Amino acid sequence: MDRLRAGIALYNAGHYLAAHEPLESRWLEDPARERDDCLQGLIQATAAVYKSRTGNASGAAGLAESAIGYLTSCEAIDVEPLLEWLERLVVDPDLGTRERPPELRIDDERITVYDLRFPAAAEAARALAETHDDAIVKAAVEYAETDLAAGTETGPFVTLTLDYVRTLDPVVRQRLTEHVQRRRMRESDVEDLF
């Protein structure tokens, strides 16, 4: 459920390419014959929206058409507004450059990046880091997870990772960089002792 929440929160925040990552990793966990069509539809829908917003009209239309077929199997996620939007996208592949797609809800709950807590927030941060090719944020997420496992729920990595997911603020990213560098230096100092 964490990957689904992360993907939907990223989608609702307009991070369509990043939203694709946790949804796809969740979908790939299941054996090929047991994979959820609703998840497949969401994966294709996020890709269609991304392609439409970046000017790839033919890719957007094809993915939108495919997503529509899969999304009809969704139960817990209200996809009706998205289905209508995707049907319009098939006819008008540039729709995404003029209009945002509708938000998604799980069991009637609107999921935003502000609603995410660990481990869903870690999934979202990893997806953002992956789409931005950001090794620092990836390292910060690993440190946050290590700190949480050690009982340090209010440490800087946990707090700053949550802030990063919510804002993508360059100042937060800079603070993460500083903390990652300090942690790496401490780890290196300890390794040098032995």
Buried (B, 14 or more C-beta within 10 A) or exposed (E): EBBBBBBBBBBBBEBBBBBBBBBBBBBEEEEEEEBBBBBBBBBBBBBBBBBBBBEBBEBBBBBBBBBBEBBEEBEEBBBEEBBEBBEBBBEBBBBBEEBEBBBBBBEEEEBEBEBBEBBBBBBBBBBBBBBBEBEBBBBBBBBBBEBBEEEBEEBBBBBBBBBBBBEBEEEBBEBBBEBBEEBEEEEEEEEEEE
